[in-house]
Amino acid sequence: MNMKKVWLLFLSIVFSATMIAGDKTPKNLKVLDFTSTKDVKKYMKMISKDLGVKCKYCHDMNDKSIDTEHKDIARFMMTMVQTQNDSVFNYEGASQISCWTCHRGSTAPELVRPK
């Protein structure tokens, strides 16, 4: 293999790696306002713990940006939580609610009246 081909191959590999590594912008965010994949992953880990699920519960693992039924439900619930925190729990010293407030590690909150 001559030197020109070696350099061309090297530059192609470097360019490809740069393009893949540079794709750090989250896609298809409709409710969350994060600008980095790192922030999205951190938030998603919290949601996973709050609901007791793995990523594949809401996401197509071949393309996480694809909409799914569980993702649509999650968006609705996230909007509900944000609305409550902004309009009800907005006073000084108020605790904010999260998925954990109701779900407690389960996809379906247990709705039991106190005795």
Backbone as JSON Lines, residues from 0, in Angstrom:
{"i":0,"aa":"M","n":[0.86,-1.18,0.0],"ca":[0.0,0.0,0.0],"c":[0.9,1.23,0.0]}
{"i":1,"aa":"N","n":[0.61,2.16,-0.89],"ca":[1.48,3.33,-0.95],"c":[1.09,4.34,0.14]}
{"i":2,"aa":"M","n":[1.95,5.3,0.34],"ca":[1.79,6.28,1.42],"c":[0.53,7.13,1.28]}
{"i":3,"aa":"K","n":[0.14,7.45,0.06],"ca":[-1.07,8.25,-0.16],"c":[-2.3,7.52,0.37]}
{"i":4,"aa":"K","n":[-2.37,6.23,0.09],"ca":[-3.52,5.43,0.53],"c":[-3.54,5.3,2.06]}
{"i":5,"aa":"V","n":[-2.37,5.15,2.65],"ca":[-2.28,5.06,4.11],"c":[-2.79,6.35,4.75]}
{"i":6,"aa":"W","n":[-2.36,7.49,4.23],"ca":[-2.81,8.78,4.77],"c":[-4.3,8.98,4.56]}
{"i":7,"aa":"L","n":[-4.79,8.6,3.41],"ca":[-6.22,8.72,3.12],"c":[-7.04,7.86,4.08]}
{"i":8,"aa":"L","n":[-6.59,6.65,4.32],"ca":[-7.26,5.76,5.26],"c":[-7.22,6.35,6.67]}
{"i":9,"aa":"F","n":[-6.05,6.83,7.08],"ca":[-5.89,7.44,8.4],"c":[-6.82,8.63,8.58]}
{"i":10,"aa":"L","n":[-6.84,9.53,7.61],"ca":[-7.69,10.72,7.69],"c":[-9.17,10.34,7.71]}
{"i":11,"aa":"S","n":[-9.55,9.33,6.96],"ca":[-10.94,8.86,6.95],"c":[-11.36,8.35,8.32]}
{"i":12,"aa":"I","n":[-10.48,7.58,8.95],"ca":[-10.77,7.04,10.28],"c":[-10.89,8.17,11.3]}
{"i":13,"aa":"V","n":[-9.95,9.1,11.27],"ca":[-9.98,10.23,12.21],"c":[-11.24,11.06,11.99]}
{"i":14,"aa":"F","n":[-11.59,11.34,10.76],"ca":[-12.78,12.13,10.45],"c":[-14.04,11.41,10.94]}
{"i":15,"aa":"S","n":[-14.14,10.12,10.7],"ca":[-15.3,9.34,11.13],"c":[-15.42,9.34,12.64]}
{"i":16,"aa":"A","n":[-14.31,9.13,13.33],"ca":[-14.33,9.12,14.79],"c":[-14.72,10.48,15.34]}
{"i":17,"aa":"T","n":[-14.26,11.54,14.72],"ca":[-14.62,12.89,15.15],"c":[-16.1,13.14,14.96]}
{"i":18,"aa":"M","n":[-16.66,12.7,13.86],"ca":[-18.09,12.9,13.6],"c":[-18.94,12.14,14.6]}
{"i":19,"aa":"I","n":[-18.55,10.9,14.91],"ca":[-19.31,10.1,15.87],"c":[-19.19,10.69,17.26]}
{"i":20,"aa":"A","n":[-17.99,11.03,17.7],"ca":[-17.77,11.59,19.03],"c":[-18.4,12.96,19.18]}
{"i":21,"aa":"G","n":[-18.5,13.71,18.1],"ca":[-19.04,15.06,18.16],"c":[-20.55,15.12,18.25]}
{"i":22,"aa":"D","n":[-21.24,14.0,18.04],"ca":[-22.7,13.98,18.06],"c":[-23.2,13.85,19.5]}
{"i":23,"aa":"K","n":[-23.13,14.93,20.25],"ca":[-23.5,14.92,21.67],"c":[-24.8,15.67,21.94]}
{"i":24,"aa":"T","n":[-25.5,16.08,20.9],"ca":[-26.74,16.82,21.09],"c":[-27.91,15.85,21.19]}
{"i":25,"aa":"P","n":[-28.69,15.91,22.28],"ca":[-29.84,15.01,22.41],"c":[-30.84,15.24,21.28]}
{"i":26,"aa":"K","n":[-31.52,14.18,20.88],"ca":[-32.5,14.27,19.8],"c":[-33.9,13.97,20.31]}
{"i":27,"aa":"N","n":[-34.89,14.61,19.71],"ca":[-36.31,14.37,19.97],"c":[-36.71,14.65,21.42]}
{"i":28,"aa":"L","n":[-36.11,15.66,22.03],"ca":[-36.54,16.07,23.37],"c":[-37.73,17.01,23.21]}
{"i":29,"aa":"K","n":[-38.85,16.63,23.78],"ca":[-40.06,17.45,23.65],"c":[-40.45,18.12,24.95]}
{"i":30,"aa":"V","n":[-40.01,17.57,26.08],"ca":[-40.35,18.13,27.38],"c":[-39.11,18.64,28.09]}
{"i":31,"aa":"L","n":[-38.05,17.89,28.04],"ca":[-36.81,18.25,28.73],"c":[-36.06,19.32,27.96]}
{"i":32,"aa":"D","n":[-35.38,20.19,28.69],"ca":[-34.65,21.27,28.02],"c":[-33.14,21.13,28.16]}
{"i":33,"aa":"F","n":[-32.66,19.91,28.29],"ca":[-31.22,19.67,28.39],"c":[-30.56,19.88,27.04]}
{"i":34,"aa":"T","n":[-29.32,20.33,27.07],"ca":[-28.59,20.55,25.82],"c":[-27.44,19.56,25.64]}
{"i":35,"aa":"S","n":[-27.18,18.73,26.64],"ca":[-26.1,17.74,26.5],"c":[-26.64,16.35,26.79]}
{"i":36,"aa":"T","n":[-26.07,15.38,26.1],"ca":[-26.43,13.99,26.32],"c":[-26.11,13.57,27.75]}
{"i":37,"aa":"K","n":[-25.03,14.1,28.3],"ca":[-24.63,13.78,29.68],"c":[-25.74,14.15,30.66]}
{"i":38,"aa":"D","n":[-26.33,15.34,30.5],"ca":[-27.4,15.78,31.39],"c":[-28.65,14.93,31.23]}
{"i":39,"aa":"V","n":[-28.96,14.56,29.99],"ca":[-30.12,13.7,29.74],"c":[-29.93,12.35,30.41]}
{"i":40,"aa":"K","n":[-28.75,11.76,30.26],"ca":[-28.47,10.45,30.87],"c":[-28.58,10.51,32.39]}
{"i":41,"aa":"K","n":[-28.08,11.57,32.98],"ca":[-28.16,11.73,34.44],"c":[-29.62,11.78,34.88]}
{"i":42,"aa":"Y","n":[-30.44,12.55,34.18],"ca":[-31.86,12.66,34.51],"c":[-32.58,11.33,34.28]}
{"i":43,"aa":"M","n":[-32.26,10.66,33.19],"ca":[-32.9,9.38,32.87],"c":[-32.56,8.31,33.9]}
{"i":44,"aa":"K","n":[-31.35,8.33,34.44],"ca":[-30.98,7.37,35.49],"c":[-31.85,7.59,36.73]}
{"i":45,"aa":"M","n":[-32.13,8.85,37.05],"ca":[-33.0,9.15,38.18],"c":[-34.42,8.61,37.92]}
{"i":46,"aa":"I","n":[-34.93,8.86,36.72],"ca":[-36.27,8.38,36.35],"c":[-36.31,6.85,36.43]}
{"i":47,"aa":"S","n":[-35.28,6.19,35.92],"ca":[-35.22,4.72,35.95],"c":[-35.33,4.2,37.38]}
{"i":48,"aa":"K","n":[-34.61,4.82,38.3],"ca":[-34.67,4.41,39.7],"c":[-36.05,4.7,40.29]}
{"i":49,"aa":"D","n":[-36.59,5.88,39.99],"ca":[-37.9,6.26,40.54],"c":[-39.01,5.3,40.11]}
{"i":50,"aa":"L","n":[-38.89,4.74,38.89],"ca":[-39.92,3.84,38.36],"c":[-39.52,2.37,38.45]}
{"i":51,"aa":"G","n":[-38.28,2.09,38.83],"ca":[-37.83,0.71,38.92],"c":[-37.73,0.01,37.58]}
{"i":52,"aa":"V","n":[-37.29,0.74,36.55],"ca":[-37.22,0.18,35.2],"c":[-35.83,0.4,34.59]}
{"i":53,"aa":"K","n":[-35.59,-0.28,33.49],"ca":[-34.38,-0.08,32.69],"c":[-34.75,0.77,31.48]}
{"i":54,"aa":"C","n":[-33.76,1.24,30.77],"ca":[-33.97,2.13,29.62],"c":[-34.97,1.57,28.6]}
{"i":55,"aa":"K","n":[-34.88,0.25,28.36],"ca":[-35.72,-0.35,27.31],"c":[-37.21,-0.32,27.64]}
{"i":56,"aa":"Y","n":[-37.58,0.03,28.86],"ca":[-38.99,0.14,29.21],"c":[-39.66,1.23,28.36]}
{"i":57,"aa":"C","n":[-38.95,2.33,28.13],"ca":[-39.5,3.44,27.33],"c":[-38.83,3.58,25.96]}
{"i":58,"aa":"H","n":[-37.6,3.12,25.84],"ca":[-36.82,3.4,24.64],"c":[-36.63,2.19,23.74]}
{"i":59,"aa":"D","n":[-36.63,2.44,22.44],"ca":[-36.18,1.47,21.44],"c":[-34.65,1.53,21.51]}
{"i":60,"aa":"M","n":[-34.02,0.45,21.9],"ca":[-32.58,0.48,22.15],"c":[-31.76,0.62,20.87]}
{"i":61,"aa":"N","n":[-32.37,0.41,19.71],"ca":[-31.66,0.62,18.44],"c":[-31.62,2.1,18.07]}
{"i":62,"aa":"D","n":[-32.6,2.85,18.54],"ca":[-32.66,4.3,18.29],"c":[-33.49,4.93,19.4]}
{"i":63,"aa":"K","n":[-32.82,5.45,20.41],"ca":[-33.51,5.97,21.6],"c":[-34.37,7.2,21.31]}
{"i":64,"aa":"S","n":[-34.2,7.81,20.14],"ca":[-34.99,9.0,19.83],"c":[-36.38,8.65,19.27]}
{"i":65,"aa":"I","n":[-36.61,7.38,18.93],"ca":[-37.91,6.97,18.39],"c":[-38.98,7.09,19.48]}
{"i":66,"aa":"D","n":[-40.14,7.62,19.11],"ca":[-41.25,7.73,20.06],"c":[-41.87,6.36,20.32]}
{"i":67,"aa":"T","n":[-42.22,6.11,21.58],"ca":[-42.91,4.88,21.98],"c":[-44.08,5.26,22.87]}
{"i":68,"aa":"E","n":[-44.97,4.31,23.12],"ca":[-46.13,4.59,23.98],"c":[-45.69,4.99,25.38]}
{"i":69,"aa":"H","n":[-44.73,4.25,25.95],"ca":[-44.27,4.59,27.3],"c":[-43.56,5.94,27.34]}
{"i":70,"aa":"K","n":[-42.87,6.29,26.27],"ca":[-42.21,7.59,26.22],"c":[-43.25,8.71,26.2]}
{"i":71,"aa":"D","n":[-44.34,8.51,25.46],"ca":[-45.41,9.51,25.44],"c":[-46.05,9.67,26.82]}
{"i":72,"aa":"I","n":[-46.26,8.55,27.51],"ca":[-46.81,8.61,28.87],"c":[-45.84,9.34,29.79]}
{"i":73,"aa":"A","n":[-44.57,9.03,29.67],"ca":[-43.55,9.68,30.51],"c":[-43.52,11.18,30.26]}
{"i":74,"aa":"R","n":[-43.64,11.59,29.01],"ca":[-43.67,13.04,28.71],"c":[-44.86,13.71,29.39]}
{"i":75,"aa":"F","n":[-46.02,13.06,29.33],"ca":[-47.2,13.61,29.98],"c":[-46.97,13.74,31.49]}
{"i":76,"aa":"M","n":[-46.4,12.7,32.09],"ca":[-46.16,12.71,33.54],"c":[-45.1,13.75,33.92]}
{"i":77,"aa":"M","n":[-44.05,13.89,33.11],"ca":[-43.02,14.91,33.39],"c":[-43.62,16.3,33.33]}
{"i":78,"aa":"T","n":[-44.49,16.53,32.36],"ca":[-45.16,17.83,32.24],"c":[-46.03,18.08,33.46]}
{"i":79,"aa":"M","n":[-46.73,17.05,33.92],"ca":[-47.58,17.17,35.11],"c":[-46.73,17.54,36.33]}
{"i":80,"aa":"V","n":[-45.61,16.87,36.52],"ca":[-44.73,17.15,37.66],"c":[-44.18,18.58,37.57]}
{"i":81,"aa":"Q","n":[-43.72,18.98,36.38],"ca":[-43.19,20.34,36.2],"c":[-44.26,21.39,36.5]}
{"i":82,"aa":"T","n":[-45.48,21.14,36.05],"ca":[-46.59,22.08,36.28],"c":[-46.88,22.21,37.76]}
{"i":83,"aa":"Q","n":[-46.92,21.08,38.46],"ca":[-47.18,21.11,39.91],"c":[-46.07,21.85,40.65]}
{"i":84,"aa":"N","n":[-44.84,21.58,40.29],"ca":[-43.72,22.26,40.96],"c":[-43.73,23.76,40.67]}
{"i":85,"aa":"D","n":[-44.1,24.14,39.45],"ca":[-44.12,25.56,39.08],"c":[-45.31,26.32,39.66]}
{"i":86,"aa":"S","n":[-46.46,25.65,39.81],"ca":[-47.67,26.38,40.21],"c":[-48.12,26.12,41.65]}
{"i":87,"aa":"V","n":[-47.81,24.96,42.2],"ca":[-48.26,24.63,43.55],"c":[-47.11,24.68,44.56]}
{"i":88,"aa":"F","n":[-46.02,24.05,44.21],"ca":[-44.88,23.96,45.12],"c":[-43.83,25.01,44.78]}
{"i":89,"aa":"N","n":[-44.27,26.24,44.58],"ca":[-43.38,27.31,44.14],"c":[-43.05,28.32,45.23]}
{"i":90,"aa":"Y","n":[-43.52,28.08,46.44],"ca":[-43.25,29.02,47.52],"c":[-41.9,28.71,48.17]}
{"i":91,"aa":"E","n":[-41.36,29.7,48.85],"ca":[-40.05,29.54,49.47],"c":[-40.07,28.4,50.49]}
{"i":92,"aa":"G","n":[-39.11,27.52,50.4],"ca":[-39.01,26.4,51.33],"c":[-39.83,25.18,50.93]}
{"i":93,"aa":"A","n":[-40.55,25.26,49.82],"ca":[-41.38,24.14,49.38],"c":[-40.51,22.99,48.88]}
{"i":94,"aa":"S","n":[-40.92,21.78,49.2],"ca":[-40.27,20.6,48.61],"c":[-40.85,20.4,47.23]}
{"i":95,"aa":"Q","n":[-40.01,20.02,46.29],"ca":[-40.46,19.75,44.93],"c":[-40.85,18.28,44.83]}
{"i":96,"aa":"I","n":[-41.86,17.99,44.02],"ca":[-42.24,16.6,43.8],"c":[-41.44,16.04,42.63]}
{"i":97,"aa":"S","n":[-41.39,14.73,42.54],"ca":[-40.7,14.04,41.44],"c":[-41.47,12.76,41.15]}
{"i":98,"aa":"C","n":[-40.98,11.98,40.23],"ca":[-41.62,10.69,39.92],"c":[-41.69,9.82,41.17]}
{"i":99,"aa":"W","n":[-40.64,9.9,42.0],"ca":[-40.56,9.09,43.21],"c":[-41.71,9.39,44.18]}
{"i":100,"aa":"T","n":[-42.19,10.62,44.2],"ca":[-43.24,11.02,45.13],"c":[-44.41,10.05,45.09]}
{"i":101,"aa":"C","n":[-44.8,9.62,43.91],"ca":[-45.92,8.69,43.77],"c":[-45.49,7.26,43.42]}
{"i":102,"aa":"H","n":[-44.5,7.13,42.56],"ca":[-44.18,5.81,42.02],"c":[-43.4,4.92,42.97]}
{"i":103,"aa":"R","n":[-42.52,5.46,43.75],"ca":[-41.77,4.69,44.75],"c":[-41.15,3.41,44.2]}
{"i":104,"aa":"G","n":[-40.54,3.52,43.02],"ca":[-39.85,2.37,42.43],"c":[-40.74,1.42,41.66]}
{"i":105,"aa":"S","n":[-41.95,1.84,41.33],"ca":[-42.89,0.99,40.6],"c":[-43.47,1.77,39.42]}
{"i":106,"aa":"T","n":[-43.77,1.08,38.32],"ca":[-44.34,1.77,37.16],"c":[-45.78,2.21,37.43]}
{"i":107,"aa":"A","n":[-46.46,1.54,38.34],"ca":[-47.84,1.91,38.68],"c":[-47.9,2.28,40.16]}
{"i":108,"aa":"P","n":[-48.2,3.55,40.47],"ca":[-48.28,3.94,41.88],"c":[-49.35,3.12,42.61]}
{"i":109,"aa":"E","n":[-49.05,2.75,43.84],"ca":[-50.02,2.03,44.66],"c":[-50.99,3.05,45.25]}
{"i":110,"aa":"L","n":[-52.24,2.91,44.91],"ca":[-53.25,3.86,45.37],"c":[-54.06,3.22,46.5]}
{"i":111,"aa":"V","n":[-53.57,3.38,47.71],"ca":[-54.22,2.8,48.88],"c":[-54.52,3.93,49.85]}
{"i":112,"aa":"R","n":[-55.75,3.98,50.28],"ca":[-56.12,5.0,51.28],"c":[-55.54,4.63,52.64]}
{"i":113,"aa":"P","n":[-55.12,5.63,53.39],"ca":[-54.64,5.35,54.75],"c":[-55.81,4.86,55.62]}
{"i":114,"aa":"K","n":[-55.5,4.02,56.57],"ca":[-56.55,3.49,57.47],"c":[-56.76,4.39,58.64]}
